[in-house]
Amino acid sequence: MIKEIRTISAESLGNLCIREGFYKRGNNVQYGNLLYELSSDKKNLTTKNIIAIATDIKKHSITDRDVENICFHVACICNSYFINDEI
């Protein structure tokens, strides 16, 4: 069976926040939680993880964008790998 593995780097997520003007309401501890606990420490990001990341970004941002739009941007910067676990 072929499986998709999704990862994201703290650097990519930080660059997204800077580029899009996100996370202006978060402090260093909250931002660190976003970059490491919610994202880059995960071995395989699920849709639920991406929604949690986007919800956290929305909560700490001054933006009119909805969570769905932020999810799209987060998903676009993910790295996707496909593995065959039957081999």
MARLUM-142918 format. One line per field, with one value per residue: chain; x, y, z of N, C-alpha, C in turn. Coordinates in nm, 4 decimals. Layout:
unit [A|...]
n.east [X|...]
n.north [Y|...]
n.up [Z|...]
ca.east [X|...]
ca.north [Y|...]
ca.up [Z|...]
c.east [X|...]
c.north [Y|...]
c.up [Z|...]
//
This chain:
unit [A|A|A|A|A|A|A|A|A|A|A|A|A|A|A|A|A|A|A|A|A|A|A|A|A|A|A|A|A|A|A|A|A|A|A|A|A|A|A|A|A|A|A|A|A|A|A|A|A|A|A|A|A|A|A|A|A|A|A|A|A|A|A|A|A|A|A|A|A|A|A|A|A|A|A|A|A|A|A|A|A|A|A|A|A|A|A]
n.east [0.0838|0.0532|0.1522|0.1032|0.3281|0.3460|0.5336|0.6576|0.8691|1.0050|1.1265|1.0096|0.7422|0.7699|0.8638|0.6368|0.4567|0.5828|0.5876|0.3107|0.2211|0.1304|0.0690|0.1042|0.0050|0.1033|0.3238|0.6743|0.6866|0.4420|0.4731|0.6944|0.5744|0.3943|0.5769|0.7295|0.6048|0.3432|0.3980|0.6757|0.7843|0.6335|0.6049|0.4426|0.2230|-0.1180|-0.4453|-0.5922|-0.3835|-0.2916|-0.5148|-0.5139|-0.2739|-0.3357|-0.5546|-0.4321|-0.2591|-0.4494|-0.5728|-0.3676|-0.3229|-0.3722|-0.5993|-0.8214|-0.8567|-0.9948|-0.9913|-0.9832|-0.8578|-0.6059|-0.5297|-0.4972|-0.2701|-0.0806|-0.0784|0.0267|0.2973|0.3927|0.5974|0.5646|0.5811|0.5854|0.5451|0.5956|0.4741|0.4729|0.6959]
n.north [-0.1177|0.2193|0.5087|0.8466|1.0746|1.3627|1.6474|1.9395|2.2201|2.4179|2.6483|2.6962|2.7361|2.9583|3.1433|3.1594|3.2820|3.5307|3.6278|3.6436|3.8100|3.7080|3.6096|3.8295|3.8805|3.7020|3.5831|3.5078|3.2501|3.1370|3.1479|2.9803|2.7415|2.7051|2.6714|2.4472|2.2540|2.2209|2.1743|2.1228|1.9154|1.6961|1.3761|1.2973|1.4937|1.5314|1.5984|1.7012|1.8021|2.0105|2.1766|2.2477|2.3939|2.6065|2.7177|2.8064|2.9963|3.1794|3.2604|3.4080|3.6194|3.9215|3.9289|3.8965|3.6624|3.3353|3.0254|2.8093|2.9148|2.9729|2.7141|2.6094|2.7541|2.6627|2.3870|2.3997|2.4513|2.2246|1.9300|1.6540|1.3053|0.9874|0.6571|0.3074|0.0730|-0.1979|-0.3065]
n.up [0.0000|-0.0800|0.0875|0.1887|0.3250|0.5115|0.5858|0.7555|0.7747|1.0401|0.9542|0.6990|0.7746|0.9417|0.7527|0.5890|0.7677|0.8001|0.5342|0.4763|0.6733|0.9147|1.2590|1.4346|1.6835|1.8627|2.1231|2.1951|2.3122|2.2349|1.9570|1.9247|2.0074|1.7946|1.5778|1.6508|1.8366|1.7270|1.4616|1.3148|1.4680|1.4154|1.2718|1.0661|0.9201|0.9648|0.8244|1.0342|1.1943|1.0285|1.0283|1.3004|1.3121|1.1356|1.2707|1.5054|1.3953|1.2918|1.5319|1.6502|1.4817|1.2920|1.0757|0.7966|0.6746|0.6433|0.8326|0.6585|0.4295|0.5333|0.6003|0.3401|0.2536|0.4391|0.3789|0.1222|0.1633|0.2729|0.2731|0.0717|0.0728|-0.0789|0.0085|-0.0269|0.1665|0.1459|0.0507]
ca.east [0.0000|0.1284|0.1087|0.1600|0.3843|0.3585|0.6108|0.6745|0.9824|0.9819|1.1719|0.9072|0.6243|0.8070|0.8671|0.4980|0.4010|0.6433|0.5419|0.1672|0.1906|0.0613|0.1230|0.1424|-0.0481|0.1622|0.4534|0.7787|0.6505|0.3339|0.5305|0.7745|0.4795|0.3488|0.6834|0.7889|0.5098|0.2309|0.4337|0.7975|0.8157|0.5454|0.6636|0.3480|0.1139|-0.2504|-0.5342|-0.6232|-0.2678|-0.2896|-0.6224|-0.4666|-0.1738|-0.4074|-0.6368|-0.3390|-0.2160|-0.5639|-0.5906|-0.2601|-0.2995|-0.4681|-0.6268|-0.9590|-0.8577|-1.0561|-0.9037|-0.9695|-0.7569|-0.4760|-0.4999|-0.4467|-0.1327|0.0033|-0.0656|0.1127|0.4400|0.4293|0.6719|0.4920|0.6584|0.5029|0.6218|0.5277|0.5084|0.4680|0.8293]
ca.north [0.0000|0.3446|0.6079|0.9813|1.1310|1.5084|1.7153|2.0835|2.2688|2.5411|2.7588|2.7219|2.7919|3.0937|3.2265|3.1824|3.3821|3.6605|3.6682|3.6734|3.9026|3.6354|3.5917|3.9578|3.8866|3.5969|3.6099|3.4126|3.1156|3.0914|3.1288|2.8581|2.6303|2.6866|2.6232|2.3194|2.1572|2.1951|2.1480|2.0557|1.7949|1.5880|1.2892|1.2897|1.5877|1.4920|1.7117|1.7558|1.8825|2.1332|2.2611|2.3006|2.4965|2.7215|2.7772|2.8788|3.1155|3.2716|3.3110|3.4997|3.7083|4.0255|3.8943|3.8659|3.5307|3.2304|2.9128|2.7279|2.9779|2.9536|2.5714|2.5947|2.8047|2.5707|2.2633|2.4266|2.4506|2.0928|1.8366|1.5265|1.1889|0.8689|0.5364|0.1811|-0.0021|-0.3406|-0.3500]
ca.up [0.0000|-0.0873|0.1859|0.1802|0.4477|0.4986|0.6892|0.7366|0.8538|1.1158|0.8694|0.5973|0.8399|0.9829|0.6318|0.5503|0.8592|0.7677|0.4000|0.4766|0.7825|1.0213|1.3945|1.4948|1.8203|1.9449|2.1859|2.1563|2.3570|2.1472|1.8237|1.9355|2.0105|1.6564|1.4896|1.6904|1.8929|1.6369|1.3221|1.2674|1.5449|1.3716|1.1694|0.9555|0.9435|0.9184|0.7988|1.1667|1.2350|0.9468|1.0812|1.4290|1.2803|1.0778|1.3771|1.5919|1.3200|1.2891|1.6684|1.6846|1.3672|1.2565|0.9364|0.7586|0.6113|0.7234|0.8643|0.5376|0.3447|0.5981|0.5801|0.2037|0.2490|0.5168|0.3003|0.0052|0.1982|0.3250|0.1890|0.0616|0.0305|-0.0961|0.0362|-0.0429|0.2878|0.1179|0.0042]
c.east [0.0887|0.0665|0.1762|0.2071|0.4024|0.4386|0.6160|0.7922|0.9427|1.0205|1.0670|0.7836|0.6513|0.8097|0.7268|0.4359|0.4547|0.5879|0.3957|0.1257|0.1127|0.1375|0.1739|0.0956|0.0136|0.2939|0.5532|0.7452|0.5421|0.3857|0.6171|0.6868|0.4277|0.4562|0.7334|0.6865|0.3989|0.2738|0.5593|0.8371|0.7296|0.6124|0.5725|0.2297|-0.0156|-0.3294|-0.5691|-0.5088|-0.2633|-0.3977|-0.5803|-0.3640|-0.2435|-0.4921|-0.5492|-0.2899|-0.3272|-0.5815|-0.4890|-0.2278|-0.4079|-0.4941|-0.7751|-0.9686|-0.9229|-0.9582|-0.8810|-0.8619|-0.6176|-0.4337|-0.4396|-0.3010|-0.0367|0.0269|0.0282|0.2619|0.4845|0.5129|0.5949|0.5842|0.5621|0.5894|0.5336|0.5668|0.4989|0.6038|0.9126]
c.north [0.1247|0.4445|0.7412|1.0225|1.2806|1.5632|1.8639|2.1269|2.3971|2.6621|2.7954|2.7862|2.9343|3.1894|3.2572|3.2911|3.5217|3.7131|3.7137|3.7693|3.8390|3.6463|3.7207|3.9703|3.7822|3.6403|3.5003|3.2686|3.0571|3.0619|3.0026|2.7345|2.6004|2.6185|2.4841|2.2175|2.1214|2.1498|2.0650|1.9320|1.6752|1.5073|1.2741|1.3796|1.5343|1.6184|1.7800|1.8438|2.0149|2.2294|2.3231|2.4118|2.6229|2.7929|2.8582|3.0062|3.2204|3.3387|3.4195|3.5996|3.8142|4.0048|3.8687|3.7281|3.4289|3.1146|2.8258|2.7832|2.9589|2.8069|2.5484|2.6389|2.7141|2.4426|2.2823|2.4224|2.3192|2.0164|1.7058|1.4194|1.0723|0.7471|0.4141|0.0954|-0.1528|-0.3953|-0.3954]
c.up [0.0000|0.0093|0.1584|0.3187|0.4228|0.6152|0.6569|0.8228|0.9260|1.0311|0.7647|0.6582|0.8878|0.8651|0.5814|0.6372|0.8290|0.6355|0.4006|0.5889|0.8965|1.1540|1.4592|1.6394|1.9131|2.0066|2.1457|2.1952|2.2658|2.0064|1.8210|1.9379|1.8698|1.5730|1.5243|1.7399|1.7940|1.4980|1.3016|1.3466|1.5042|1.2604|1.0482|0.9874|0.8839|0.8846|0.9307|1.2176|1.1591|0.9945|1.2141|1.4075|1.2306|1.1825|1.4722|1.5232|1.3203|1.4253|1.7034|1.5723|1.3569|1.1070|0.9162|0.6953|0.7037|0.7413|0.7409|0.4443|0.4023|0.5864|0.4419|0.1954|0.3255|0.4364|0.1813|0.0390|0.2608|0.2233|0.1889|0.0072|0.0177|-0.0784|0.0142|0.0766|0.2691|0.0742|0.1212]
//
